């Protein structure tokens, strides 16, 4: 089965799930990486080192900015020329857009948010969550090339082999850009929720500690400082429930759940999060959930492997101290 993998990046900063997709593709046979953008020499070499046998690249100043129409047209041209059976992409807002547009160009279809790949004869059978993650379905795309987006952290990242080489084929950028990029606003630095192996998240409980003598906003600020300290010690990211995001205590980029990010960390620590179903949907793929809540009846304990009934303002500093000692920090 011939497979292409689209390497998603923003100005050379690769979405780590792209390498996971490359590793998944290697299980299907020979794989070619598709790289679009400008000034891509380092990224091309990285694609070889993460397992690509061939790199199909459009390195063109016209692709400096992510312009969906031009990126999709260029991707369609490369896929049409290389004729793969499957095109794998990491699941991001950019890839969902270009995959859908390219599938229309090529009269094909898209299977999204896939967590398992199986080959049966000439068919690729995928498994993906449905109904807010309560069930999983197996699906097959009836036409080729099949576009398949893979959920982050659903597949292992391959080991990088320094100095590895392969064949390279270059393409021009094609297509008209109907949008214009006026500029970029800086985002928050730190570990990405999608890539994080550890997430420490806060909910409405971060606003509730009368003993501090602070108003709700100041209490929330203190609570997220404690969450950030623990996340930093563990090399993780800071998450949040919708309640505290809606209240303006932390930016939307940190929101986990049905209307935020769906995450799959090795460890998810939920501090002061009650466990509404919309939040649980976002953490179903977490390997280990630890809940900290003063309410012993909070639904989050039903989703957790371990639970601590207590005040996060007491428990989090104790955990931070213990992990610092354990990790020698």
C-alpha positions in Angstrom: 0.0 0.0 0.0 1.5 3.3 -1.1 1.2 6.0 1.5 1.9 9.7 1.7 2.1 11.7 4.9 1.4 15.4 5.0 3.9 17.1 7.4 2.0 19.9 9.1 4.0 22.8 10.4 3.8 26.5 11.1 6.8 28.5 9.8 9.0 25.5 10.2 7.8 24.4 13.6 6.4 20.9 13.0 3.3 19.6 14.7 4.7 16.5 16.5 1.8 14.4 15.5 3.1 14.6 11.9 6.0 12.3 13.0 3.5 10.0 14.6 1.6 9.8 11.3 4.9 9.1 9.6 5.5 6.2 12.0 2.0 4.9 11.4 2.5 5.0 7.7 5.7 2.9 7.9 3.6 0.1 9.2 1.7 0.1 5.9 4.8 -0.1 3.6 6.8 2.5 1.7 6.0 6.1 2.6 6.6 9.5 1.1 6.4 12.7 3.1 4.7 15.7 1.6 6.2 19.1 2.8 4.8 22.5 1.7 6.2 25.9 2.6 9.2 28.0 2.1 12.8 27.5 3.4 12.3 23.8 4.1 15.8 22.3 4.0 15.9 21.4 7.7 12.3 20.1 7.7 13.1 17.9 4.6 16.1 16.4 6.4 13.9 15.8 9.5 11.3 13.9 7.4 14.0 11.6 6.1 15.4 11.0 9.7 11.9 10.2 11.0 11.4 7.5 8.4 10.3 8.9 5.0 11.7 7.0 2.1 10.9 9.9 -0.2 10.1 13.5 0.3 7.7 15.3 -2.1 8.3 19.0 -1.5 6.9 22.3 -2.7 9.4 24.9 -1.4 8.1 28.1 -2.8 7.9 31.7 -1.5 4.2 31.6 -2.5 3.8 29.1 0.3 5.5 31.1 3.0 2.1 31.8 4.7 -0.6 29.1 5.2 -3.2 30.0 2.5 -5.7 27.1 2.5 -6.7 27.4 -1.2 -3.1 27.4 -2.5 -1.9 24.7 0.0 -4.9 22.5 -0.9 -4.3 23.0 -4.7 -0.6 22.2 -4.3 -1.3 19.1 -2.2 -3.9 17.9 -4.8 -1.3 18.3 -7.6 1.3 16.3 -5.6 -1.1 13.6 -4.7 -2.4 13.3 -8.2 1.1 13.0 -9.6 2.4 10.5 -6.9 -0.9 8.4 -6.9 -0.8 7.1 -3.3 -3.5 4.8 -2.0 -3.7 6.7 1.3 -2.7 10.2 2.5 -2.2 10.4 6.2 -2.3 13.8 8.1 -2.2 14.7 11.7 -5.5 16.1 13.0 -5.2 19.9 13.2 -7.4 22.8 12.1 -5.1 23.3 9.1 -5.0 19.7 8.0 -8.8 19.2 8.3 -9.2 22.2 6.0 -6.7 21.2 3.3 -7.7 17.5 3.4 -11.3 18.3 2.8 -10.5 20.7 0.0 -8.0 18.3 -1.7 -10.5 15.4 -1.4 -13.0 17.5 -3.3 -10.4 18.3 -5.9 -9.7 14.6 -6.4 -13.3 13.3 -6.0 -12.2 11.4 -2.9 -13.2 11.3 0.8 -11.8 12.1 4.3 -11.9 9.9 7.5 -11.1 12.1 10.5 -9.7 11.7 14.0 -8.6 8.1 13.5 -7.0 6.2 16.4 -6.3 2.7 14.8 -5.3 1.6 11.2 -5.7 -1.9 9.9 -5.1 -3.3 6.4 -7.4 -6.0 5.0 -6.3 -7.0 1.5 -6.3 -3.8 -0.5 -8.5 -2.0 2.0 -7.5 0.4 4.8 -9.9 0.0 7.8 -9.8 2.7 10.4 -11.2 3.0 13.9 -12.4 6.4 15.2 -14.4 7.6 18.2 -18.0 8.7 17.7 -20.8 10.0 20.0 -18.5 12.1 22.0 -16.1 9.2 22.5 -18.7 6.9 24.0 -18.3 4.4 21.1 -15.8 3.5 18.4 -16.7 2.8 14.8 -14.7 1.0 12.0 -14.9 2.8 8.7 -13.7 2.4 5.1 -13.3 5.0 2.4 -14.8 3.7 -0.8 -12.6 5.7 -3.1 -8.9 6.5 -3.5 -6.8 8.3 -2.6 -8.1 8.1 0.9 -7.4 11.1 3.1 -7.1 10.1 6.8 -6.4 12.5 9.7 -4.9 10.8 12.8 -5.6 11.9 16.4 -2.5 13.2 18.2 -0.7 10.7 20.5 -2.8 7.8 19.2 0.3 6.4 17.4 3.9 6.1 18.7 6.4 8.6 17.5 9.2 6.9 15.5 12.8 7.0 16.7 14.8 9.7 14.8 17.7 8.2 12.8 20.3 11.0 12.3 21.7 11.4 8.8 19.2 9.1 7.1 18.6 10.0 3.5 16.1 9.2 0.7 14.9 10.4 -2.6 13.6 14.0 -3.2 11.2 15.3 -5.7 10.3 19.0 -6.1 7.0 20.6 -7.1 5.9 24.2 -7.8 3.2 25.9 -5.8 -0.1 26.0 -7.7 -3.5 27.5 -7.3 -4.9 31.0 -6.6 -4.9 32.3 -3.0 -8.3 33.8 -2.2 -7.2 34.9 1.3 -4.5 37.3 2.4 -2.4 37.1 5.6 -2.1 40.5 7.2 0.1 39.4 10.0 0.4 37.2 13.1 -0.4 37.7 16.7 2.0 36.0 19.2 0.5 33.1 21.0 1.4 31.7 24.4 4.6 29.9 24.8 4.8 26.6 26.6 4.0 22.9 26.0 1.2 22.3 23.5 -1.9 20.6 24.9 -2.0 18.4 21.9 1.6 17.2 22.3 1.8 17.1 26.1 2.5 13.9 27.9 1.4 15.5 31.1 -1.4 18.0 31.6 -2.4 19.7 34.9 -5.8 21.3 34.5 -7.9 23.5 36.7 -11.6 24.1 37.0 -14.1 26.1 39.0 -12.4 24.9 42.2 -9.5 27.3 41.6 -11.8 30.2 42.4 -13.0 28.8 45.8 -10.7 29.3 48.8 -12.2 31.8 51.4 -9.1 31.2 53.6 -7.0 33.2 51.2 -9.1 36.3 51.8 -9.0 37.2 48.0 -11.7 37.9 45.5 -12.6 35.2 42.9 -10.3 36.5 40.2 -7.3 36.8 42.5 -8.0 33.3 43.9 -8.2 31.9 40.4 -4.9 33.6 39.6 -3.3 32.0 42.6 -4.8 28.6 41.8 -3.4 28.6 38.2 0.0 29.7 39.5 0.0 26.5 41.6 -1.2 24.4 38.6 1.5 26.0 36.5 4.2 25.2 39.0 3.3 21.5 39.1 3.0 21.4 35.3 6.4 23.0 35.0 8.0 20.5 37.4 6.5 17.6 35.4 7.4 19.1 32.0 3.7 19.3 31.2 1.1 21.8 29.9 -1.6 23.7 31.7 -5.3 22.9 30.9 -8.6 24.2 32.0 -12.3 23.5 32.1 -14.8 25.6 30.1 -16.1 27.3 33.3 -12.9 29.1 34.1 -12.2 29.9 30.4 -15.7 31.4 30.0 -15.1 33.4 33.2 -12.0 34.9 31.7 -9.5 33.5 34.2 -7.4 31.7 31.5 -7.3 31.9 27.7 -9.3 29.6 25.5 -6.1 27.9 24.2 -6.0 26.0 27.5 -9.6 24.7 27.3 -9.9 20.9 27.4 -13.2 19.2 26.4 -15.8 18.9 23.7 -15.6 22.6 22.8 -11.9 22.8 23.5 -9.0 20.4 22.9 -9.3 16.6 22.9 -6.2 15.4 24.6 -4.4 12.1 25.1 -1.6 12.6 27.7 0.0 9.9 29.7 -1.0 11.7 32.9 -3.9 14.1 33.4 -4.3 15.8 36.7 -7.7 17.4 37.2 -7.7 20.0 40.0 -11.0 21.4 41.1 -12.8 20.1 38.0 -16.2 18.6 38.7 -16.3 16.4 35.6 -19.1 17.5 33.3 -19.6 15.2 30.4 -18.3 17.9 28.0 -15.0 17.8 29.8 -14.8 14.0 30.1 -15.2 13.8 26.3 -11.9 15.6 26.0 -9.9 13.3 28.3 -11.2 9.9 27.4 -7.9 9.0 25.7 -5.8 10.0 28.7 -3.8 6.9 29.9 -4.0 7.9 33.6 -6.4 10.5 35.2 -5.8 11.8 38.8 -8.6 13.9 40.3 -8.3 16.4 43.1 -11.6 17.8 44.4 -13.1 18.8 47.8 -16.5 17.2 46.8 -16.2 13.4 47.2 -19.3 13.0 45.0 -17.9 14.9 42.0 -18.3 13.0 38.7 -14.7 13.4 37.8 -13.8 10.7 40.3 -15.7 8.2 38.0 -13.3 9.0 35.2 -10.2 8.9 37.4 -7.8 6.0 38.3 -6.8 7.9 41.5 -8.6 10.5 43.5 -7.7 12.9 46.2 -10.6 14.4 48.2 -9.1 17.6 49.4 -8.4 21.3 48.7 -6.3 21.8 45.6 -4.6 24.8 47.3 -3.2 22.3 49.8 -2.7 19.2 47.7 -1.0 20.9 44.7 1.9 22.4 46.6 2.4 19.1 48.4 2.6 17.3 45.0 4.9 19.9 43.6 7.3 19.5 46.5 7.2 15.7 46.3 7.8 15.6 42.6 10.7 18.1 42.9 12.3 15.8 45.4 11.6 12.7 43.3 12.9 14.3 40.1 15.8 16.0 41.7 14.6 19.5 40.7 
